[in-house]
Amino acid sequence: MSYGTYLYPRGQNHGPWVFQMDRKKIIDLMQERHWNIKSPWSQCLRGTSYGYTRDFYSARDAKESVTRILSKLPLQAFDFIELGDGKGWEIKIACSPHNAAKLCAYTGDNQEQKSTKAA
């Protein structure tokens, strides 16, 4: 099951923001930032999904920072979809053609058709 990737404020648009995800490649990258003493990111969630928090002055600053982070990964495309309350975004990440035959974290479905015939 895929829980998704989100960016949202803890309260208001200035102050702490949470970058929450369940994709291993993003978690691994954020863990490196969390362990780096010079990084402003700290871990705030762990379990079925992980979350990292840091302070931002505005929603735009938070979105730009996460865009830079996601740009470091070999993703085909990602899109910020505004949440219903207008505070934060769900980040939709498309599967690359290379990984399309494998489990797709974007939909949570197995993209390969399994044969029902016995060999």
N, C-alpha and C positions, 0 to 999 in steps of 0.2 A: 504494500500500500504506500502510495506517495502522499506526503502531507503538504508538499509545496515549499515555495520560497517566498518570504515576505520581508518587507521593510516597513516598520511602523514606529511611531513615537510612544514613549511610555506615558506621556501626558500631553504636553503641548508640543508645538512644532520646534521649539528651541529647548535644548536639554538632551536627555538621554533618548537614543533611538535603538531599536532592536532589529538586527538582521538575522532572521530565522530561516533555517533550511534543513533539508534532509538528504541532499545530494553529497555523496562522499567526497568528490573532488573539491567542492566548495568548503566543506567542513575541514578537510585537510589543510587547505590554504588559510582558513581562518584560525585553525589551531596554531599554525606557525606565527600568525600575528598575535594571538593571545599569549603565547610563550615568550614573545619578544618584549623585553622590558621597556623598549622605546616606543612600542606601539600603543595607541590610545584604546585599542579594542580589548575588551575583557569578556570572558565567557559568562553567560547568565542562564543558559538552558542546556540540559544534556539528557538524552534518552532517545525516544523515537525521532525527535528532531533536535537540532542544536541551535543555540542562539548566542549572539555576540552583541555587546552593547558598547556605545560610546556617545559622547556629547557632540551635538551639532548646533550651529546657530540658526539653521533654517532647514525646511524640507528639501529645498534645492541642493544645499550642501550635502545632505545625507544621500540623496539620489545620485549626485555626481561621484561621491566617494564609492558607493557600491557599484556604480557603472565602471569605475576604474578597476575595482577588484575583479568583477566579472570579465572584464576585457583581458585579464591575464590568463584566463582559462580557455581551452580549445573548444569553445561553444560555437555552434552555428549561428544562433541568434537568441536574443532575449528581449522581452518587452515588459514594460512597467504598466500594470493595469491598476487604476486607482480603486481603492477599497470603497465599499458602499458608504462608509461614514465620512469619506473624504480625507481620512488621516492615514496616509501610508499607501503602500502598493503591494499587490501580489506580483511576483516576477515570474512570468511564463518563460520557460527555457525550452527551445525546440531541440529535438534530437538531431545530431548530424547524420548525414547519409551513411557514414561509416558504421554508426552504431544502431542504425534503424532496425536491423535484424535481431538485435538484442533487446533486453528489457529497456523500455523507454521511461525515464523518470518524469518526463513531461506529462504523460498520460497515465503512467503506472501499469500499462499493459504490455504483454509480450507481443512484439510486432511480428514474430515468425509464426506462420501457420503450422501447427503440429499435424503430422499425418496421423490419421486414425486407422490406417491399414497396417497390419502386422507385416514385418519384413520376411 
